[in-house]
Amino acid sequence: MQVTGAPTRTVESLRGASSFAGNLSIAFRVATALGAVMTKLQAQVRALQPSDLAVYCDHLLRLDRNSRHNRFGWAMDDDGIRAHCLRIAAQSVTVIAAEIDATLRAGLELWTDPRATHAEIVFAVEDGWRNYGLASRLIAHAIDEARKRNLEWLQIEADETSPIVLHLIEKFGGIRSSSEDGLNGTIMLTLTMPRQSTESVGVPC
Ligand SMILES: CC(C)(COP(=O)(O)OP(=O)(O)OC[C@H]1O[C@@H](n2cnc3c(N)ncnc32)[C@H](O)[C@@H]1OP(=O)(O)O)[C@@H](O)C(=O)NCCC(=O)NCCS
């Protein structure tokens, strides 16, 4: 399996799709003259089926230029995104996604190394839906899925200018390292790393 969104995002195969499903109650802040008022919406987080690929592709196509750059490693155009989605289908990549009001607003791809020792995760949340814990939720599901597959570690590539991604790496116990490709975050799934289950991830409210 080959992720072509970035040169170093090269992981080779997909194992079977997982069947995570979960509900995430997210609080959205609505500014009013009286201050912040919290209203709650439901986000469903689940592993997508092949038949969901079109809506996942629609989500990627909604990402703006900067988000695409951060997500893929360069400003991927629409044709590139469509080609990327075809590769996901062809290679059965696991995609974990968050839907709000039946619209997919965030997604994470888990690209497993052919030796099944590790996987790289890449993810994005649509502008307007950020800072509500969606990425954290997706990463937590990816960690659970990776543990089910007995993977040893997960890798996240980080843009050095993205303090949020760096924060997420640290939040999940990741170890940051530098290479000629930039910053990497490695989340060890075995040995001494604390277990970060889906349930233990805090959701802003
Ligand atoms: C990175 C991205 C996925 C984060 O999604 P998100 O749903 O907003 O993330 P979350 O809400 O789960 O977590 C954001 C965290 O960053 C923190 N944060 C926000 N702004 C921050 C900043 N300027 N500096 C440091 N941390 C910051 C938040 O407090 C939160 O931490 P917490 O959960 O400990 O409170 C989203 O910004 C995005 O799609 N970016 C473009 C694509 C991308 O960069 N993908 C990652 C590389 S594959």
The ligand as an SDF file (V2000), in Angstrom:
LIG
                    3D

 48 50  0  0  0  0  0  0  0  0999 V2000
   -4.3700   18.8640   13.4430 C   0  0  0  0  0  0  0  0  0  0  0  0
   -5.8720   18.7000   13.4330 C   0  0  0  0  0  0  0  0  0  0  0  0
   -6.2080   17.3430   12.8490 C   0  0  0  0  0  0  0  0  0  0  0  0
   -6.3760   18.7770   14.8750 C   0  0  0  0  0  0  0  0  0  0  0  0
   -7.7620   18.4390   14.8940 O   0  0  0  0  0  0  0  0  0  0  0  0
   -8.6890   18.8340   16.1360 P   0  0  0  0  0  0  0  0  0  0  0  0
   -9.9370   18.0360   16.0460 O   0  0  0  0  0  0  0  0  0  0  0  0
   -8.8040   20.2890   16.2330 O   0  0  0  0  0  0  0  0  0  0  0  0
   -7.8090   18.3020   17.3640 O   0  0  0  0  0  0  0  0  0  0  0  0
   -8.3000   18.0890   18.8570 P   0  0  0  0  0  0  0  0  0  0  0  0
   -9.4490   18.9890   19.1120 O   0  0  0  0  0  0  0  0  0  0  0  0
   -8.5170   16.6400   19.1240 O   0  0  0  0  0  0  0  0  0  0  0  0
   -7.0330   18.4910   19.7010 O   0  0  0  0  0  0  0  0  0  0  0  0
   -6.4380   19.7340   19.5260 C   0  0  0  0  0  0  0  0  0  0  0  0
   -5.4670   19.9420   20.6830 C   0  0  0  0  0  0  0  0  0  0  0  0
   -4.5380   20.9710   20.3180 O   0  0  0  0  0  0  0  0  0  0  0  0
   -4.5560   21.9670   21.3150 C   0  0  0  0  0  0  0  0  0  0  0  0
   -4.2240   23.2120   20.6700 N   0  0  0  0  0  0  0  0  0  0  0  0
   -5.0160   24.0330   19.9670 C   0  0  0  0  0  0  0  0  0  0  0  0
   -4.3180   25.0820   19.5150 N   0  0  0  0  0  0  0  0  0  0  0  0
   -3.0470   24.8910   19.9400 C   0  0  0  0  0  0  0  0  0  0  0  0
   -1.8300   25.6190   19.7770 C   0  0  0  0  0  0  0  0  0  0  0  0
   -1.7900   26.7680   19.0910 N   0  0  0  0  0  0  0  0  0  0  0  0
   -0.6930   25.1370   20.3350 N   0  0  0  0  0  0  0  0  0  0  0  0
   -0.7020   23.9750   21.0270 C   0  0  0  0  0  0  0  0  0  0  0  0
   -1.8370   23.2320   21.2010 N   0  0  0  0  0  0  0  0  0  0  0  0
   -2.9830   23.6910   20.6690 C   0  0  0  0  0  0  0  0  0  0  0  0
   -5.9480   21.9060   21.8950 C   0  0  0  0  0  0  0  0  0  0  0  0
   -6.0040   22.4800   23.1710 O   0  0  0  0  0  0  0  0  0  0  0  0
   -6.1690   20.4030   21.9280 C   0  0  0  0  0  0  0  0  0  0  0  0
   -5.4740   19.8470   23.0030 O   0  0  0  0  0  0  0  0  0  0  0  0
   -6.2300   19.1420   24.2680 P   0  0  0  0  0  0  0  0  0  0  0  0
   -7.0990   18.0820   23.6980 O   0  0  0  0  0  0  0  0  0  0  0  0
   -5.1170   18.6150   25.1210 O   0  0  0  0  0  0  0  0  0  0  0  0
   -7.0090   20.2400   24.9190 O   0  0  0  0  0  0  0  0  0  0  0  0
   -6.5490   19.8240   12.5960 C   0  0  0  0  0  0  0  0  0  0  0  0
   -6.0760   21.0660   13.0280 O   0  0  0  0  0  0  0  0  0  0  0  0
   -6.2940   19.6700   11.0950 C   0  0  0  0  0  0  0  0  0  0  0  0
   -7.0370   19.0030   10.3940 O   0  0  0  0  0  0  0  0  0  0  0  0
   -5.2040   20.2790   10.5870 N   0  0  0  0  0  0  0  0  0  0  0  0
   -4.8510   20.1490    9.1380 C   0  0  0  0  0  0  0  0  0  0  0  0
   -4.3690   18.7450    8.7720 C   0  0  0  0  0  0  0  0  0  0  0  0
   -3.2110   18.2950    9.6460 C   0  0  0  0  0  0  0  0  0  0  0  0
   -2.3810   19.0860   10.0690 O   0  0  0  0  0  0  0  0  0  0  0  0
   -3.1530   16.9750    9.9070 N   0  0  0  0  0  0  0  0  0  0  0  0
   -2.1220   16.4060   10.7670 C   0  0  0  0  0  0  0  0  0  0  0  0
   -0.9820   15.8180   10.0000 C   0  0  0  0  0  0  0  0  0  0  0  0
   -1.4050   14.2560    9.2480 S   0  0  0  0  0  0  0  0  0  0  0  0
  1  2  1  0
  2  3  1  0
  2  4  1  0
  2 36  1  0
  4  5  1  0
  5  6  1  0
  6  7  2  0
  6  8  1  0
  6  9  1  0
  9 10  1  0
 10 11  2  0
 10 12  1  0
 10 13  1  0
 13 14  1  0
 14 15  1  0
 15 16  1  0
 15 30  1  0
 16 17  1  0
 17 18  1  0
 17 28  1  0
 18 19  1  0
 18 27  1  0
 19 20  2  0
 20 21  1  0
 21 22  1  0
 21 27  2  0
 22 23  1  0
 22 24  2  0
 24 25  1  0
 25 26  2  0
 26 27  1  0
 28 29  1  0
 28 30  1  0
 30 31  1  0
 31 32  1  0
 32 33  2  0
 32 34  1  0
 32 35  1  0
 36 37  1  0
 36 38  1  0
 38 39  2  0
 38 40  1  0
 40 41  1  0
 41 42  1  0
 42 43  1  0
 43 44  2  0
 43 45  1  0
 45 46  1  0
 46 47  1  0
 47 48  1  0
M  END
$$$$
